[in-house]
Amino acid sequence: MRLRKASALAASVLALSLAATACGGGGDDDTISIGIKYDQPGLGLKTPDGDYVGFDVDVATFIAGELGYEPDQIDFVESPSGDRETMLDRGDVDFIVASYSITDERKEQVDFAGPYFVAHQDLLIRDGESVPNVEAINDLTLCSVGGSTSAANVQEEFAPDAQLEQLGTYSECLTGLENGTVDALTTDDSILAGYAAQEQNQGKFALAGLELSDEYYGVGVPKGETELRDDINAAIAKMVEEGAWQDAVEEHFGPANYDAEPAPEITETD
């Protein structure tokens, strides 16, 4: 069982209580589980040595700190796009920070805090190639991740005639783009910029420069967890106010020359 701590003071009180009633420590009550992506450079990436890096990771860590958890008390859990609602419903994680776009459909199953970031759907193509306009997308074979808003947008909004392959991870799509089995990878420009900026990918890929949608990233919480949502909203506001949000943007997106928008207004309050 995990306990959500509303503040550092609450954490101190709990620690004193545990010390007075038991020998030893640790266990699930002392940790918080947060869903992130493991394969999104710039946002959420698990490194070969087992560290977690990216903008979403920094946001998640800041929120956890405001809830009373130290970094070593965070259990980061991989949260594939298609599994996020189920993971929240089952209680696999306390909340999810994983380029999780706020949509009306998703809000029927989960609640959101935020938003904390605005991205735009785009295409990643091979360097030297181009996609002149939205209509030209219909002639392409695209790859995206099943369960993502990007995959739904392709079929429903702007390119109904495009061939779409839905795979488990963006890394799989990137392999298909590199070997020529697909023409483009489509998802949020923030994610695409992260891949293009990786050392092993520099000079191979480029963004098409099409702003196909507005994606407002929210923090997913279990349905009905309004107190947790409000605490997370307060943490996001503090991160922005103190400048830690902008520092994280510059650290993780600066190397890709990605022009991120300013922090959005928090709207998920009801």
C-alpha positions, 0 to 999 in steps of 0.5 A: 500500500502506498500513502500519498503525502500532502506535504513535507510536514506530513512526511515528518509526522509519518516518519516519527510515527513509524519510528515509534511503532516499529523497528526498521523501515522502508516498504511500499508505504514509504514510496510513491509510484509514478508512471513515465515513458521509458523511451522518449528522449527529452521527456522520459528516458530510462538510460542504460545504467538505470537512471531516468531523465527528461522533462517529464521526469523532472516534473514528476520529481518536483511534484513528488517533492511537494507531496513529501517524497525524496527522489530515492522514494520514487518508483518510476513505472513504465507506462505505455500509451495504451495502458495508462488508463488501466494502470491508473484504474488498477492502482498500479501507479499513483499518477502518470507524467508521460506526455499524456494529452488531456482529451475529453474521451480520456477524462471519462476514465481518469482525472487530470491535473495541469496542463503543464506543457503544450506540444503540437503534433508533427512528422519526423521524416528522413533528412533531405525529404519534405512533406509540403502540406497536410494533404500530402500526408495521405500518400504516406505510410505513417507510424505511431504508437497505439493508444496515442492521440497522434494515431487517432488524429491521423485517422480521424482529423487530417489524413484518413487515407494515409496508411498507419502502422501502430506499434508499441513504442516510438523507438520501433517506429524510428527503426522503421523510419530509418530502414524505409518501411515507413515514410514518417513517424508522427507524434508530438513535436517535443517527442520528435525533437528529442529523437532527432537530437540524439547523438546517434540520430543527428543528420538522419532525421528532421521535423516536417514543421507541420503543427497538426494539433495542440496537445496539452500534457496533463498529469493523469490521476485516478478518477475521483482523486480530486485532492491529489489533483489539487495538490499536483496543480499547486506543485506545477504552479510552484515549479513554474513560479520558481523557475524550475519549469523553465530550467527543465525546458532549457536543459532537455529541449535546448539541445534540439533547438526546440522552441517550446511554448510558455507554461500553459494556464492550469485549467483542470480544477473541476 
